[in-house]
């Protein structure tokens, strides 16, 4: 039996277990299971490899994408550049157990974003500054898309939510929500931005995928914006994680 999983807290919103369970069934992948590990403290990650000897690797979600890094023996170059990890491979050798971190959020987001934008490269607002935001910013920089961050506390080149006006919203036609606002069961919440500035030339991307249409996306769609949730990103990052867990060349 090979075990995989997801760490974070809480985990009631996650589709990862259902996604991989369905993948194992539909693709006829034998002797594999995927389960949630809701860790109240990131320090608990140290005990997982020994507590579950068949654990091959795990995904990492809010709030631990940055906090997990000190507990890893190594991070790959892209995860190090981003400063956040969402996939961990466990390497078991006669010398002991070690963990290596990767970031597949970037690959998943890039794929999903390009499907939406095509050849367009509009200026962007990135709502939130956490681990998922770091992957989004990494992709935007690689694609040559100029962006500004939005945080609860503005400073320097970072807008606060209070700074935003309909005029500013009109200047940034790509708006990416990397915060958990709107995630089930808190489906009525949304980032506090002036939605009146959104129009038919806007692209709104929400990394949240449960529910399928968040309040953020709903407010954009009724104003004519193109909208996309985080499901395609989830699929892309999940498949990239699966490849990492099963790559025989991975060593520490």
C-alpha positions as CSV (number, residue, x, y, z in Angstrom):
1,X,0.0,0.0,0.0
2,X,1.2,3.5,-0.9
3,X,-0.3,6.4,1.1
4,X,-0.4,10.1,0.1
5,X,-2.1,13.0,1.7
6,X,-2.7,16.6,2.5
7,X,-1.6,18.7,5.5
8,X,-3.2,22.0,6.5
9,X,-5.8,23.3,8.9
10,X,-8.7,23.2,8.6
11,X,-9.3,20.8,5.7
12,X,-13.0,20.7,5.3
13,X,-12.8,22.8,2.0
14,X,-10.3,20.5,0.2
15,X,-11.2,18.5,-2.9
16,X,-7.7,16.8,-3.0
17,X,-8.7,13.6,-1.3
18,X,-11.8,13.2,-3.6
19,X,-9.7,14.0,-6.7
20,X,-7.0,11.5,-6.0
21,X,-9.4,8.8,-4.8
22,X,-11.2,9.2,-8.1
23,X,-8.0,9.2,-10.0
24,X,-6.9,5.9,-8.4
25,X,-10.2,4.3,-9.2
26,X,-10.7,5.5,-12.8
27,X,-7.1,5.0,-13.8
28,X,-6.8,1.6,-12.2
29,X,-4.0,2.6,-9.9
30,X,-3.7,-0.2,-7.3
31,X,-2.9,-0.1,-3.6
32,X,-2.9,3.6,-3.2
33,X,-4.9,5.8,-0.9
34,X,-5.0,9.6,-0.2
35,X,-6.1,11.1,3.1
36,X,-6.3,14.3,5.0
37,X,-4.0,15.2,7.9
38,X,-5.5,18.2,9.6
39,X,-2.5,19.5,11.7
40,X,-3.3,22.1,14.3
41,X,0.4,22.9,14.5
42,X,3.0,22.7,11.8
43,X,5.4,21.0,14.2
44,X,3.3,17.9,13.9
45,X,4.6,17.4,10.3
46,X,7.8,15.9,11.8
47,X,5.9,12.9,13.1
48,X,4.1,11.9,9.9
49,X,6.7,9.9,8.1
50,X,7.3,7.6,11.1
51,X,3.7,7.5,12.1
52,X,2.7,6.3,8.6
53,X,5.5,4.1,7.2
54,X,3.7,3.8,3.9
55,X,3.4,7.6,3.4
56,X,5.2,8.5,0.1
57,X,4.4,12.2,0.0
58,X,1.8,14.9,0.7
59,X,0.4,18.2,-0.5
60,X,0.5,21.3,1.7
61,X,-2.3,23.9,1.9
62,X,-3.3,26.9,4.0
63,X,-1.7,28.0,6.3
64,X,1.5,25.9,6.0
65,X,3.0,26.5,2.5
66,X,5.7,28.7,4.0
67,X,5.8,27.3,7.5
68,X,6.6,23.8,6.3
69,X,10.0,24.8,4.7
70,X,12.2,24.7,7.9
71,X,11.1,21.0,8.4
72,X,12.4,19.9,5.0
73,X,15.8,18.6,4.2
74,X,15.7,20.4,0.8
75,X,13.6,22.4,-1.6
76,X,13.9,22.3,-5.4
77,X,15.0,25.4,-7.2
78,X,11.5,26.7,-8.2
79,X,10.1,26.2,-4.7
80,X,13.1,28.1,-3.3
81,X,12.6,30.9,-5.8
82,X,8.9,31.2,-4.9
83,X,9.4,30.8,-1.2
84,X,6.5,28.4,-0.7
85,X,6.0,24.6,-0.9
86,X,2.8,22.8,-1.7
87,X,4.2,19.3,-2.5
88,X,6.5,17.1,-0.4
89,X,8.2,13.9,-1.4
90,X,9.3,11.6,1.4
91,X,12.6,9.7,0.7
92,X,13.2,6.6,2.8
93,X,16.8,5.2,2.7
94,X,18.8,3.0,5.1
95,X,20.3,6.2,6.5
96,X,16.9,7.6,7.5
97,X,13.9,9.6,6.4
98,X,14.1,12.9,4.7
99,X,11.6,15.2,3.0
100,X,12.0,17.4,-0.1
101,X,9.7,20.3,-1.0
102,X,8.4,21.4,-4.4
103,X,5.9,24.0,-5.7
104,X,3.4,22.7,-8.2
105,X,1.0,25.6,-7.7
106,X,3.0,27.7,-10.1
107,X,2.7,25.1,-12.9
108,X,-1.1,24.6,-12.3
109,X,-1.7,28.4,-12.2
110,X,0.3,29.1,-15.3
111,X,-1.6,26.4,-17.3
112,X,-5.0,27.7,-16.0
113,X,-4.2,31.4,-16.6
114,X,-2.9,30.9,-20.1
115,X,-6.1,29.0,-21.1
116,X,-8.0,32.1,-20.0
117,X,-5.8,35.0,-21.3
118,X,-4.6,33.6,-24.6
119,X,-2.2,36.2,-25.9
120,X,-3.3,39.0,-23.6
121,X,-1.1,40.2,-20.8
122,X,-3.1,42.8,-18.8
123,X,-1.8,44.5,-15.7
124,X,-2.8,42.6,-12.6
125,X,-3.9,43.0,-9.0
126,X,-3.0,40.1,-6.7
127,X,-5.2,40.0,-3.6
128,X,-3.3,38.5,-0.7
129,X,0.3,37.9,0.2
130,X,0.5,34.3,1.5
131,X,2.0,31.2,0.0
132,X,-0.4,30.9,-2.9
133,X,0.2,34.5,-3.7
134,X,3.9,33.8,-4.0
135,X,3.3,31.2,-6.7
136,X,1.0,33.5,-8.6
137,X,3.5,36.3,-8.6
138,X,6.2,34.0,-9.8
139,X,4.1,33.0,-12.8
140,X,3.1,36.6,-13.6
141,X,6.8,37.7,-13.5
142,X,7.7,34.8,-15.8
143,X,4.9,35.8,-18.3
144,X,5.9,39.5,-18.2
145,X,2.7,40.6,-16.6
146,X,3.0,43.7,-14.4
147,X,1.2,43.5,-11.1
148,X,0.5,45.2,-7.7
149,X,-0.2,43.4,-4.5
150,X,-3.2,44.2,-2.3
151,X,-3.0,43.5,1.4
152,X,-4.9,44.5,4.6
153,X,-2.0,46.8,5.3
154,X,-0.6,48.7,2.4
155,X,3.0,49.9,2.2
156,X,5.4,51.0,-0.5
157,X,4.3,49.3,-3.7
158,X,1.5,47.4,-2.0
159,X,-2.1,48.7,-2.0
160,X,-4.3,48.4,1.0
161,X,-7.9,47.5,0.3
162,X,-8.8,51.0,1.5
163,X,-6.5,52.4,-1.2
164,X,-8.5,50.8,-4.0
165,X,-10.9,52.9,-6.1
166,X,-13.1,52.1,-9.1
167,X,-10.5,54.0,-11.2
168,X,-7.6,51.8,-10.0
169,X,-9.7,48.7,-10.5
170,X,-10.3,49.9,-14.1
171,X,-6.5,50.1,-14.7
172,X,-5.8,46.5,-13.7
173,X,-7.9,44.1,-15.9
174,X,-6.6,40.9,-14.3
175,X,-7.5,40.4,-10.7
176,X,-6.4,37.3,-8.9
177,X,-7.8,36.3,-5.5
178,X,-5.3,34.3,-3.5
179,X,-7.0,34.7,-0.2
180,X,-9.4,32.0,1.3
181,X,-12.3,34.5,1.4
182,X,-15.4,32.8,-0.1
183,X,-14.3,29.2,0.6
184,X,-17.0,26.8,1.7
185,X,-18.7,27.1,4.2
186,X,-18.1,30.9,4.3
187,X,-19.6,31.3,0.8
188,X,-21.0,34.8,1.4
189,X,-17.6,36.5,2.0
190,X,-15.5,38.2,-0.7
191,X,-12.5,40.5,-1.0
192,X,-13.5,44.1,-0.1
193,X,-12.7,45.8,-3.5
194,X,-14.8,48.3,-5.4
195,X,-16.6,45.9,-7.8
196,X,-18.2,48.8,-9.6
197,X,-15.0,49.4,-11.5
198,X,-15.1,45.9,-13.0
199,X,-16.3,45.6,-16.6
200,X,-16.4,43.3,-19.7
201,X,-12.7,43.7,-20.3
202,X,-11.7,42.3,-16.9
203,X,-10.4,38.8,-16.1
204,X,-11.1,37.5,-12.6
205,X,-9.4,34.5,-11.2
206,X,-10.1,32.9,-7.9
207,X,-7.8,30.2,-6.5
208,X,-10.8,29.0,-4.4
209,X,-12.6,26.0,-6.1
210,X,-15.2,25.2,-3.5
211,X,-17.8,26.6,-4.3
212,X,-17.5,26.6,-8.1
213,X,-18.6,30.2,-8.2
214,X,-17.4,32.3,-5.3
215,X,-19.0,35.6,-4.4
216,X,-15.9,37.3,-5.8
217,X,-16.5,35.6,-9.2
218,X,-20.2,36.2,-9.1
219,X,-19.8,39.9,-8.6
220,X,-17.4,40.0,-11.5
221,X,-19.5,37.8,-13.8
222,X,-22.6,39.9,-13.5
223,X,-20.6,43.0,-14.5
224,X,-19.4,41.2,-17.7
225,X,-16.0,40.0,-16.6
226,X,-14.5,36.7,-17.7
227,X,-14.2,34.5,-14.6
228,X,-12.4,31.3,-13.6
229,X,-12.2,29.4,-10.4
230,X,-9.2,27.4,-9.0
231,X,-10.3,23.9,-10.2
232,X,-8.1,23.8,-13.3
233,X,-5.2,25.0,-11.2
234,X,-6.0,22.2,-8.7
235,X,-5.9,19.6,-11.5
236,X,-2.6,20.9,-12.9
237,X,-0.8,21.1,-9.6
238,X,-2.2,17.7,-8.5
239,X,-1.0,15.9,-11.6
240,X,2.4,17.6,-11.3
241,X,2.6,16.4,-7.6
242,X,1.7,12.9,-8.7
243,X,4.6,12.9,-11.2
244,X,7.0,14.1,-8.5
245,X,5.9,11.4,-6.0
246,X,6.4,8.7,-8.7
247,X,9.7,10.0,-10.2
248,X,12.3,7.3,-9.6
249,X,15.1,9.8,-10.2
250,X,14.2,11.9,-7.1
251,X,16.9,11.6,-4.5
252,X,18.3,13.6,-1.6
